[in-house]
Amino acid sequence: MHLFVDISSHGFGHLAITAPALDALAEMAPDLRLTVRSGLPGGKLEQRIRAPFTLIAGSSDFGYVMIDAMRIDLAATAAAYRQAHADWPARVAREATFLAALAPDIVLSNVAYLPLAGASRAGIPALSLCSLNWADLFAHFFGHEDWAAPIHADMLAAYRGARTFLRVTPGMPMRDLDNREDIGPIAAIGRRHDLGLKGDRAVLIALGGIAHRLPVDDWPRLPGVRWLVAADWQCAHPAAVSLESFGLTFTDLLCSVDAVVTKPGYGTFTEAACNGTPVLYQRRDDWPEQDCLIGWLQRNATCLEVPADCLLDGALHESLNTLWRRRSPPRPAATGAAEAAARLARLSFAEDSLRELPFPVRLAASVQGRQPKRLSSSPVSHTGRPMMPV
C-alpha cells in the first residue's frame, strides 16, 4: 500500500493525531510505503512517526494566521482564504496532477481540504482524520461575510468528497459532513521517568507548536516546584529547567511530570488524560473546538481552568495544590489509532479487490458506490501484492 499523508503544520496537534495511526497501520501492513507532505520540521515528524517515510516539505493549508498560540489574526486569515480561493479550480487541477503523478493508493489528510479535492478529481480514494475541519471554523468566524459563501462551499465539497471523515474523540460535531465516522481518542502513550529533581514537583509548560511565551522569568518562586520550559525561552527563573535537557520525547516527559500548563488542544489534552497527567489550562478566546475538548478533559482527567492573569503573574500555587488534591479518574483508552489504521487497511483491501475484478463488474461496483464517484482516465498502479487481512 502506498499512502500519501498530508499533515497540517498549524501547531503540533495534527501530527499528534496522525502519527499513532500511521504507526498502527505500519504494524498491520508490512508493505506500507509512506509519503508525508507537511510544513512541520522533518525532525519533529521523525520524533512522532516511527514508520519510515518519504518527506515532501510543504504545506497545502494554513488553517489560521495566528498572532500567538491564543489569538487569531482574523483580518490576515480572511485575506489568505480569499487569495487561496481566487482560482480554486486551477489549484485543485494542479493538486490532482501532482497526486496522479505520485500515484498513491490512498490519500489521508489531517486536515487540509485541497488534497481531498485533488484526490477526488484524480480518482484516488481519500480519507480525512481530525477533531475539527477548517470548513466549520471558517463558518464560525466568517460565515456572516458576503464573500464567504463560495469559499465555504468549496471547503465542504472537498471534505464531503472524501470516502470518510474519521472524527476522533473528542471532536467537533461536524453536522455538515454526512460522511463522518466516529473513532476513539488518539494519544501516544509514554513511559514515566525519574527526572532527578530530588523530590521537587515538575510542572511542564507546553502551549503547542505556535509560539507563545509566558513571562515565567517574573513568576514568584513556589517551594518544591520546578518549571519545565523550552530552551529557546532562555528563562532566567531560578526554578526553571530546560525541558530539552532531559533528552526525552514530549510524551515521555508529559508522562513523567506532576502537571502540565497548557491551552485547549487535542494532542496535549488527550495525551495528558491517557497518561494520567494533571492539567492546568487557560481557555482560548473564541476558539470553537475548545468546548468539546474541555468537556471531555473534565470527564477523563484531573484538570482545572485558570484565568489568563494567573499565567501572567504566576499565581498558580493555589491552583496546583487544588489540582494535586483531586482524585484521578480512570484513564481513557486510546483506541482511535488502531481504529483509524483498520479503516485505512479495509479501504486498501477493498480497492485491491475491485482492481482485480473484470471491468464490467468493477463498473457495476462503481455504480453501487463502492468506487470513487469520479474516476480518473489515468491508469491506477497496481503492486500485485496479496490481499491484506484486517
C-alpha positions in Angstrom: 0.0 0.0 0.0 1.3 3.4 -0.9 -0.3 6.0 1.4 0.1 9.7 0.8 -0.5 11.7 4.0 -0.9 15.5 4.3 -0.3 16.8 7.8 -1.2 20.4 8.7 1.5 22.4 10.3 -1.0 24.6 12.2 0.6 23.6 15.5 1.6 20.1 16.5 -1.9 18.6 17.3 -2.5 17.4 13.7 0.8 15.4 13.9 -0.1 14.1 17.4 -3.3 12.7 15.9 -1.9 11.3 12.7 1.4 9.7 13.9 -0.1 6.9 16.1 -2.5 6.0 13.3 0.4 5.7 10.8 2.4 3.6 13.2 -0.5 1.3 13.9 -1.1 0.9 10.1 2.6 0.0 9.6 2.2 -2.9 12.0 -0.9 -4.1 10.1 0.6 -3.6 6.6 4.3 -4.6 6.4 4.4 -3.5 2.8 3.3 0.1 3.7 5.0 2.8 1.6 4.5 6.1 3.3 4.8 9.6 1.7 4.2 12.6 4.0 3.7 16.2 3.0 4.0 18.7 5.8 5.4 22.1 6.7 6.5 20.8 10.1 10.2 20.3 10.6 11.5 16.9 9.5 13.0 16.2 12.9 9.6 16.8 14.6 7.9 14.4 12.2 10.6 11.8 12.8 10.1 12.1 16.6 6.5 11.2 16.2 6.2 8.9 13.2 8.2 5.7 13.8 7.4 4.1 10.4 9.8 5.0 7.6 8.5 7.7 5.3 9.5 10.0 2.4 9.0 13.7 3.2 7.7 16.2 0.8 8.3 19.5 2.5 5.4 21.9 2.0 2.0 23.0 3.2 -1.3 22.7 1.4 -3.2 24.7 4.1 -2.5 27.4 6.7 -5.6 27.0 8.9 -5.5 30.3 10.6 -3.0 33.1 10.8 -2.0 33.3 14.4 -0.8 36.3 16.5 0.3 33.8 19.1 -0.9 30.4 20.5 -4.1 32.0 21.9 -5.1 34.7 19.3 -6.1 34.6 15.7 -5.4 37.4 13.2 -8.8 37.4 11.6 -8.1 40.1 9.0 -5.0 38.3 7.8 -6.8 35.0 7.8 -9.7 36.4 5.8 -7.3 37.8 3.2 -5.4 34.5 3.0 -8.6 32.5 2.4 -9.8 34.9 -0.3 -6.4 34.6 -2.1 -6.3 30.8 -1.7 -9.8 30.5 -3.4 -9.3 33.2 -6.0 -8.6 30.5 -8.6 -9.7 27.4 -6.7 -10.4 25.2 -9.8 -6.8 25.7 -11.0 -5.4 24.8 -7.6 -7.5 21.6 -7.5 -6.3 20.7 -11.0 -2.7 21.2 -10.0 -3.2 19.1 -6.9 -4.8 16.3 -8.9 -1.9 16.3 -11.4 0.6 16.1 -8.5 -1.3 13.2 -6.9 -1.8 11.3 -10.2 2.0 11.5 -10.8 2.7 10.3 -7.3 0.2 7.5 -7.7 -0.7 6.7 -4.1 -3.3 4.0 -3.4 -5.0 6.2 -0.8 -4.8 9.8 0.3 -5.1 10.7 4.0 -5.4 14.3 5.1 -5.3 15.9 8.6 -6.9 18.3 7.9 -6.3 20.2 4.7 -9.1 20.0 2.2 -7.1 20.7 -1.0 -5.6 17.2 -1.2 -9.1 15.7 -0.7 -10.4 17.8 -3.7 -7.4 16.8 -5.7 -7.8 13.2 -4.9 -11.4 13.2 -5.9 -10.5 14.8 -9.2 -7.7 12.2 -9.8 -10.0 9.3 -8.8 -7.9 8.3 -5.8 -9.8 7.3 -2.6 -9.2 9.6 0.3 -9.9 9.8 4.0 -9.7 12.7 6.4 -8.7 12.4 10.1 -9.1 15.1 12.7 -11.1 16.5 15.6 -12.0 19.6 13.6 -12.3 20.7 10.0 -11.5 24.1 8.5 -14.9 24.5 7.0 -16.7 24.6 10.4 -14.1 27.0 11.8 -14.4 29.2 8.7 -18.2 29.3 9.0 -17.8 30.3 12.7 -15.5 33.2 12.0 -16.5 34.4 8.5 -20.0 32.9 7.8 -21.6 36.3 8.1 -19.3 37.9 5.5 -20.9 38.5 2.0 -17.8 37.0 0.3 -17.7 33.8 2.4 -20.3 31.5 0.9 -18.5 30.3 -2.2 -15.3 29.6 -0.2 -17.3 27.7 2.4 -19.0 25.7 -0.4 -15.6 24.8 -1.8 -14.4 23.6 1.6 -17.5 21.5 2.2 -17.4 19.9 -1.2 -13.8 18.8 -0.7 -14.5 17.3 2.8 -17.7 15.6 1.5 -15.7 14.2 -1.4 -13.6 12.0 1.0 -14.8 8.4 1.4 -14.9 9.1 5.2 -14.1 11.8 7.6 -12.7 10.0 10.7 -13.8 12.2 13.6 -11.7 11.4 16.6 -12.9 11.6 20.1 -13.2 14.3 21.4 -14.2 16.2 18.3 -16.4 19.0 17.0 -19.9 17.9 15.9 -19.3 18.4 12.1 -23.0 18.3 11.4 -22.5 19.4 7.7 -20.5 16.2 7.0 -22.7 13.2 6.4 -19.5 11.0 5.7 -18.2 11.4 9.2 -17.4 8.3 11.2 -16.5 8.4 14.9 -13.5 6.7 16.4 -12.0 6.7 19.8 -9.3 9.0 21.3 -5.8 9.1 19.7 -2.9 9.6 22.1 0.7 8.4 22.3 1.4 6.5 25.5 4.6 7.4 27.2 6.9 5.9 29.8 7.4 7.5 33.2 11.0 8.5 34.0 12.6 9.8 37.2 13.6 13.4 36.3 16.2 13.6 39.0 14.6 16.7 40.7 15.3 15.5 44.2 11.7 15.4 45.3 10.6 18.7 43.7 7.4 18.5 41.6 7.8 19.2 37.9 5.3 21.3 36.0 5.6 21.3 32.2 4.7 24.4 30.3 3.5 23.3 26.9 1.4 25.6 24.8 1.7 23.7 21.5 3.5 24.3 18.3 2.7 28.0 17.8 5.0 30.5 19.5 3.6 31.9 22.8 6.0 32.7 25.6 4.8 33.1 29.2 6.6 35.6 31.5 8.0 32.8 33.7 11.1 34.9 34.5 8.8 37.2 36.6 6.9 34.5 38.4 7.3 34.0 42.1 9.2 31.0 43.3 7.0 28.3 44.6 8.6 26.0 47.2 9.1 22.5 45.8 8.0 23.3 42.2 10.2 23.3 39.1 9.0 24.8 35.8 10.0 22.9 32.7 10.2 25.4 29.8 11.5 25.4 26.2 15.2 26.1 26.0 14.7 28.9 23.4 12.9 30.9 26.1 16.3 31.3 27.8 14.4 31.6 31.0 16.3 33.1 34.0 13.9 32.0 36.7 15.8 30.1 39.4 13.3 27.2 39.4 13.2 26.9 35.6 14.7 23.9 33.8 15.0 23.4 30.0 12.6 20.6 29.0 15.1 19.6 26.3 17.7 18.9 28.9 16.0 15.6 29.9 16.5 14.1 26.5 13.0 12.6 26.5 10.3 12.6 23.9 7.5 15.0 24.6 5.1 12.2 25.5 7.6 10.6 27.9 8.2 14.0 29.5 4.5 14.6 29.8 4.1 11.2 31.4 6.9 12.0 33.9 5.8 15.4 35.2 3.4 16.2 38.0 1.3 18.6 36.0 1.2 20.4 32.6 0.2 24.0 32.0 -1.4 24.4 28.5 -4.1 25.7 26.3 -7.0 23.6 24.9 -5.5 21.5 22.1 -6.2 17.9 21.0 -2.7 16.4 21.4 -1.8 17.7 24.8 -5.3 17.2 26.3 -5.6 13.6 25.1 -2.0 12.6 25.9 -2.3 14.1 29.4 -5.5 12.3 30.1 -4.4 8.9 28.7 -1.1 9.2 30.5 -2.6 10.3 33.8 -1.0 13.8 34.0 -3.0 16.6 35.7 -3.7 19.6 33.6 -4.0 23.4 34.3 -5.4 25.1 31.2 -6.2 28.6 30.1 -9.3 28.9 27.9 -8.7 30.4 24.5 -10.6 33.4 23.2 -13.3 32.4 20.7 -11.9 29.0 19.6 -14.9 26.8 18.6 -13.1 23.5 19.1 -12.3 24.1 22.8 -15.7 23.3 24.2 -15.7 19.7 23.2 -12.0 19.3 24.3 -12.6 20.8 27.7 -15.8 18.9 28.3 -14.0 15.6 27.5 -11.0 16.5 29.6 -13.2 17.3 32.6 -14.7 13.8 32.4 -11.4 12.0 31.8 -8.6 13.8 33.6 -7.6 15.7 36.7 -7.9 19.3 35.4 -8.5 22.9 36.4 -9.1 26.0 34.4 -7.0 29.1 35.3 -7.6 32.7 34.2 -5.2 34.4 31.9 -3.9 36.7 34.6 -2.7 33.8 36.7 -0.4 32.8 33.8 0.9 36.3 33.5 1.8 36.8 37.2 2.5 33.1 38.0 -0.2 32.9 40.8 -0.5 29.2 40.4 0.3 27.9 43.9 -3.4 27.5 45.0 -4.5 26.1 41.7 -1.7 23.5 41.7 -2.5 22.4 45.2 -6.1 22.1 44.4 -5.2 20.0 41.3 -3.0 17.7 43.3 -5.6 17.1 46.0 -8.1 15.8 43.5 -8.7 12.1 42.9 -7.7 11.0 39.4 -10.4 9.4 37.2 -9.8 6.2 35.3 -7.6 6.8 32.3 -9.4 6.7 28.9 -8.3 4.0 26.4 -6.6 5.4 23.4 -8.3 3.2 20.8 -8.6 5.6 17.9 -5.2 4.9 16.3 -5.9 1.3 15.8 -9.4 2.1 14.6 -8.1 4.6 12.0 -5.5 2.1 10.8 -8.1 -0.6 10.4 -10.2 1.7 8.4 -7.3 2.5 6.1 -6.5 -1.1 5.8 -10.0 -2.1 4.9 -10.1 0.6 2.2 -6.9 -0.6 0.7 -8.2 -4.2 0.8 -11.5 -3.1 -1.0 -9.6 -1.2 -3.6 -7.3 -4.1 -4.4 -10.3 -6.4 -4.6 -12.0 -4.1 -7.1 -9.0 -3.7 -9.3 -8.7 -7.4 -9.7 -12.3 -7.7 -11.0 -13.2 -7.6 -14.7 -14.1 -4.2 -15.9 -17.9 -4.7 -16.2 -18.0 -5.9 -12.6 -15.8 -3.1 -11.5 -18.1 -0.7 -13.3 -21.1 -2.2 -11.5 -19.4 -1.8 -8.2 -18.8 1.9 -9.0 -22.5 2.4 -9.7 -23.2 0.9 -6.3 -21.0 3.5 -4.6 -18.0 1.3 -3.7 -15.7 3.1 -6.0 -14.9 6.9 -6.0 -17.7 8.9 -7.6 -15.2 10.4 -10.0 -12.8 8.0 -11.8 -9.6 9.2 -13.5 -8.9 8.2 -17.0 -5.3 7.6 -16.0 -4.4 4.0 -15.1 -4.0 3.2 -11.5 -0.8 1.5 -10.5 -1.2 -2.0 -9.0 1.5 -3.6 -7.0 0.3 -7.1 -7.3 0.6 -7.7 -3.6 -1.7 -10.2 -1.9 -4.9 -9.1 -0.2 -4.5 -7.8 3.3 -6.4 -9.4 6.1 -7.8 -7.0 8.7 
